[in-house]
Amino acid sequence: MRPRVRVISVEETIRELRSLLSESFPHTTFEIGHSKTFRSTSLTVVWRGGPHAREVQAITAPRQGMRFYPASNRRRRISTVIINQTGVRERVSYEPAFVSLHRLQG
């Protein structure tokens, strides 16, 4: 039997990302928006100057709910194991399918 997977909502994912990004890059302001289609929800993270996209991606990538496989033009829902607030391991899947990053020059 497969273990239960708790789905982390868009709002909870945004709160988590804001917290992690502000801790990691305290001198940078991030704007996080979301858009919803009939198939999925995606997040957009925008910031000016500060960290490079790779640094931000290290934080955002694990919080995407899907992976895209270009060779087959398919996407697949993924889950990950986290340590929750009570210290217990838990399998979760993030509702936002994808997180796109936009670093503005300035």
Helices and strands as residue ranges (DSSP letters): E 6-8, H 10-24, E 30-36, E 41-48, H 53-60, G 61-63, E 66-69, E 74-77, E 80-83, E 89-94, E 96-104
